Amino acid sequence: MNRLLLSATLVQRSALRFTPAGLPALDLELAHESLVSEDGQPRKVSMQMRAVAIGAITQVLAAQALGAQAGYGGFVASARNGRGLVFHVTSVEPAP
């Protein structure tokens, strides 16, 4: 199964573009910070992740303010250029 759930902050959003199939797409940068447990020891995690949203979800993300926190759901796939990974966002829930 390839499913990622991430609470993150929207730190960057590109201009709306369209895929060759005509679907709307947004390139995003998400930032995450948390304290997790690894082998019973606390560990601070801080990262930024490239993300993309394609289709109807772009309307939700285009309206979201930069700096807003939310819960993002989706899957991870290889980047178009084959270098690294990209989080494909398929759902967004406002932070509690």
QUISULZI-V742078 format. One record per pair of residues at least 4 apart in sequence whose ideal C-beta (glycine too) atoms are under 6 Angstrom apart, sorted by the first residue. I is the first residue (numbers start at 1). J is the second residue. Records with the same first field share a line. If there is no record, write none. Layout:
# QUISULZI-V742078
I=J ; J
This chain:
# QUISULZI-V742078
2=75
4=74 ; 76
5=73
6=32 ; 72
7=71
8=30 ; 31 ; 32 ; 72
9=31 ; 69
10=64 ; 66 ; 68
11=29 ; 31
12=29
13=26 ; 28
14=27
16=24
17=25
18=22 ; 24
19=23 ; 25
23=54 ; 55
24=58
25=54
26=53 ; 58 ; 61
27=52
28=51
29=48
30=49 ; 51
31=48
32=47
33=46
34=45
35=42 ; 44
36=43 ; 45
38=43
49=87
50=86
51=87 ; 89
52=86 ; 88
53=57 ; 58 ; 61 ; 89
58=62
60=92
64=68
69=95
70=92 ; 94 ; 95
71=93
72=89 ; 92
73=91
74=87 ; 88 ; 89 ; 90
75=88
76=85 ; 87
77=86 ; 88
78=82
79=83 ; 84 ; 86
